[in-house]
Amino acid sequence: MQYVTSLAAPRRVLSVLALALLVPLLSACGFNTIPTNEERAKAAWSEVLNQYQRRADLIPNLVETVKGYAAQEKDVLTAVVEARAKATSVQVTPETLTDPNAMKVFQDNQANLTGALSRLLAVVENYPDLKSNQNFLALQSQLEGTENRIAVSRRDYIEAVRVYNTSLRTMPTMIWKWIWFTGNEPYQTFSIDDSAKQTPQVKF
């Protein structure tokens, strides 16, 4: 019994030493690359959602302010409210970033909201008093800043996805995809509508 115990201790030491040697080797050969890139893509997506939510949060106050000066523009105001409801009803989580259909619905709803906001702000041009209202000017400035942040966060997400997706398809990291990260699939990214050929923007 004592002999078995004395053999077990060196084995444990050898196991620890082997693990200590193996971890740097795994890191050096790209084992950590896929999960690291995946987490960066998830973080970038969270920032995209954060900025879209920031825009959605500004809209109720914007609509109420415009309504105070242009209540007769009911159709335009209703369109913005409905577009906001649709845009906030669909959330693409990190778990569904591999689903092209979910991403398309999300993009379409956000693009519809962008279009509705553009039409609302075009209507504002007909109301000089509204255009000079301090509350409206503040909301307009915040909305413009948010649109810029959305553009930046989308760009950062696209780049993070490019890096992650590339790591799934190139050597040596694709070996780890075959062996270890078999469940990892490429993430969806933003596509450009063929008719627009550019990212929709709210113009002030």
C-alpha positions as semicolon CSV with decimal commas, in nm:
position;residue;x (nm);y (nm);z (nm)
1;M;0,000;0,000;0,000
2;Q;0,282;0,236;0,088
3;Y;0,454;0,145;-0,241
4;V;0,141;0,241;-0,441
5;T;0,115;0,573;-0,258
6;S;0,481;0,651;-0,324
7;L;0,422;0,588;-0,698
8;A;0,113;0,811;-0,707
9;A;0,298;1,122;-0,586
10;P;0,552;1,129;-0,875
11;R;0,271;1,067;-1,121
12;R;0,084;1,370;-0,992
13;V;0,399;1,579;-1,023
14;L;0,453;1,456;-1,379
15;S;0,090;1,535;-1,466
16;V;0,123;1,888;-1,334
17;L;0,450;1,938;-1,523
18;A;0,299;1,800;-1,843
19;L;0,002;2,034;-1,808
20;A;0,232;2,329;-1,741
21;L;0,418;2,250;-2,063
22;L;0,107;2,180;-2,264
23;V;-0,081;2,502;-2,190
24;P;0,181;2,735;-2,345
25;L;0,209;2,501;-2,643
26;L;-0,168;2,506;-2,698
27;S;-0,169;2,883;-2,672
28;A;0,124;2,919;-2,910
29;C;-0,033;2,696;-3,174
30;G;-0,361;2,889;-3,181
31;F;-0,582;2,687;-2,948
32;N;-0,707;3,005;-2,777
33;T;-0,756;3,201;-3,097
34;I;-1,107;3,083;-3,182
35;P;-1,266;3,141;-2,839
36;T;-1,082;3,473;-2,803
37;N;-1,205;3,597;-3,139
38;E;-1,555;3,471;-3,067
39;E;-1,572;3,666;-2,741
40;R;-1,453;3,981;-2,918
41;A;-1,726;3,940;-3,180
42;K;-1,987;3,892;-2,906
43;A;-1,866;4,204;-2,725
44;A;-1,878;4,403;-3,049
45;W;-2,234;4,282;-3,111
46;S;-2,337;4,387;-2,761
47;E;-2,217;4,739;-2,842
48;V;-2,421;4,738;-3,164
49;L;-2,733;4,646;-2,965
50;N;-2,649;4,909;-2,705
51;Q;-2,639;5,185;-2,965
52;Y;-2,959;5,071;-3,138
53;Q;-3,131;5,064;-2,799
54;R;-3,003;5,415;-2,728
55;R;-3,168;5,532;-3,049
56;A;-3,492;5,354;-2,963
57;D;-3,496;5,521;-2,621
58;L;-3,472;5,867;-2,781
59;I;-3,766;5,817;-3,016
60;P;-4,063;5,851;-2,774
61;N;-3,946;6,196;-2,661
62;L;-3,875;6,296;-3,021
63;V;-4,223;6,189;-3,133
64;E;-4,391;6,374;-2,845
65;T;-4,197;6,691;-2,920
66;V;-4,286;6,684;-3,288
67;K;-4,648;6,603;-3,203
68;G;-4,667;6,922;-2,998
69;Y;-4,598;7,129;-3,307
70;A;-4,716;6,906;-3,591
71;A;-4,999;6,689;-3,462
72;Q;-5,147;6,689;-3,813
73;E;-4,855;6,474;-3,934
74;K;-5,026;6,175;-3,781
75;D;-4,927;5,922;-4,048
76;V;-4,558;6,006;-4,020
77;L;-4,565;5,996;-3,640
78;T;-4,753;5,664;-3,641
79;A;-4,503;5,516;-3,887
80;V;-4,213;5,601;-3,654
81;V;-4,386;5,452;-3,350
82;E;-4,470;5,132;-3,538
83;A;-4,120;5,101;-3,684
84;R;-3,972;5,143;-3,337
85;A;-4,199;4,870;-3,200
86;K;-4,087;4,628;-3,470
87;A;-3,720;4,719;-3,432
88;T;-3,726;4,654;-3,058
89;S;-3,928;4,333;-3,084
90;V;-3,652;4,137;-3,259
91;Q;-3,326;4,081;-3,074
92;V;-3,040;3,881;-3,216
93;T;-2,850;3,732;-2,924
94;P;-2,492;3,598;-2,939
95;E;-2,648;3,251;-2,950
96;T;-2,835;3,333;-3,273
97;L;-2,563;3,529;-3,451
98;T;-2,511;3,228;-3,676
99;D;-2,871;3,248;-3,803
100;P;-2,889;3,443;-4,133
101;N;-3,269;3,472;-4,116
102;A;-3,263;3,626;-3,769
103;M;-2,997;3,873;-3,879
104;K;-3,195;3,970;-4,188
105;V;-3,512;4,038;-3,989
106;F;-3,311;4,245;-3,742
107;Q;-3,147;4,448;-4,020
108;D;-3,473;4,502;-4,207
109;N;-3,649;4,630;-3,896
110;Q;-3,366;4,868;-3,810
111;A;-3,354;4,993;-4,170
112;N;-3,730;5,055;-4,163
113;L;-3,689;5,257;-3,845
114;T;-3,410;5,459;-4,005
115;G;-3,636;5,533;-4,301
116;A;-3,926;5,636;-4,078
117;L;-3,700;5,871;-3,883
118;S;-3,572;6,024;-4,207
119;R;-3,928;6,098;-4,317
120;L;-4,012;6,247;-3,978
121;L;-3,711;6,478;-3,987
122;A;-3,796;6,581;-4,343
123;V;-4,144;6,686;-4,223
124;V;-3,985;6,896;-3,950
125;E;-3,849;7,128;-4,219
126;N;-4,205;7,259;-4,265
127;Y;-4,226;7,380;-3,903
128;P;-3,980;7,662;-3,824
129;D;-4,098;7,691;-3,464
130;L;-4,030;7,323;-3,405
131;K;-3,687;7,346;-3,570
132;S;-3,590;7,618;-3,323
133;N;-3,734;7,445;-3,016
134;Q;-3,454;7,377;-2,768
135;N;-3,588;7,038;-2,666
136;F;-3,611;6,930;-3,029
137;L;-3,262;7,060;-3,105
138;A;-3,122;6,863;-2,811
139;L;-3,299;6,543;-2,922
140;Q;-3,186;6,597;-3,280
141;S;-2,826;6,634;-3,165
142;Q;-2,848;6,319;-2,952
143;L;-3,002;6,126;-3,239
144;E;-2,733;6,240;-3,479
145;G;-2,465;6,136;-3,231
146;T;-2,632;5,799;-3,185
147;E;-2,644;5,740;-3,561
148;N;-2,269;5,804;-3,572
149;R;-2,214;5,562;-3,284
150;I;-2,424;5,300;-3,462
151;A;-2,207;5,334;-3,771
152;V;-1,889;5,294;-3,565
153;S;-2,020;4,997;-3,366
154;R;-2,137;4,824;-3,683
155;R;-1,794;4,877;-3,838
156;D;-1,622;4,734;-3,531
157;Y;-1,856;4,433;-3,528
158;I;-1,797;4,364;-3,897
159;E;-1,422;4,363;-3,838
160;A;-1,452;4,139;-3,529
161;V;-1,665;3,892;-3,725
162;R;-1,420;3,896;-4,014
163;V;-1,136;3,801;-3,779
164;Y;-1,343;3,532;-3,605
165;N;-1,480;3,378;-3,924
166;T;-1,133;3,379;-4,078
167;S;-0,995;3,187;-3,780
168;L;-1,251;2,913;-3,847
169;R;-1,135;2,870;-4,205
170;T;-0,758;2,918;-4,199
171;M;-0,462;2,722;-4,069
172;P;-0,361;2,642;-3,804
173;T;-0,675;2,741;-3,614
174;M;-0,908;2,548;-3,843
175;I;-0,748;2,231;-3,708
176;W;-0,880;2,321;-3,363
177;K;-1,221;2,381;-3,522
178;W;-1,219;2,024;-3,656
179;I;-1,087;1,870;-3,334
180;W;-1,220;2,078;-3,047
181;F;-1,450;2,366;-3,147
182;T;-1,677;2,157;-3,367
183;G;-1,988;2,349;-3,266
184;N;-1,851;2,689;-3,365
185;E;-2,009;2,832;-3,679
186;P;-1,938;3,156;-3,868
187;Y;-2,122;3,463;-3,740
188;Q;-2,352;3,664;-3,962
189;T;-2,258;4,018;-4,041
190;F;-2,436;4,322;-4,181
191;S;-2,520;4,304;-4,548
192;I;-2,576;4,595;-4,784
193;D;-2,914;4,605;-4,950
194;D;-2,875;4,569;-5,326
195;S;-3,110;4,856;-5,394
196;A;-2,936;5,094;-5,156
197;K;-2,572;4,991;-5,186
198;Q;-2,502;5,187;-4,872
199;T;-2,583;5,179;-4,502
200;P;-2,908;5,372;-4,439
201;Q;-2,843;5,696;-4,256
202;V;-3,058;5,954;-4,087
203;K;-2,976;6,286;-4,253
204;F;-3,019;6,614;-4,068
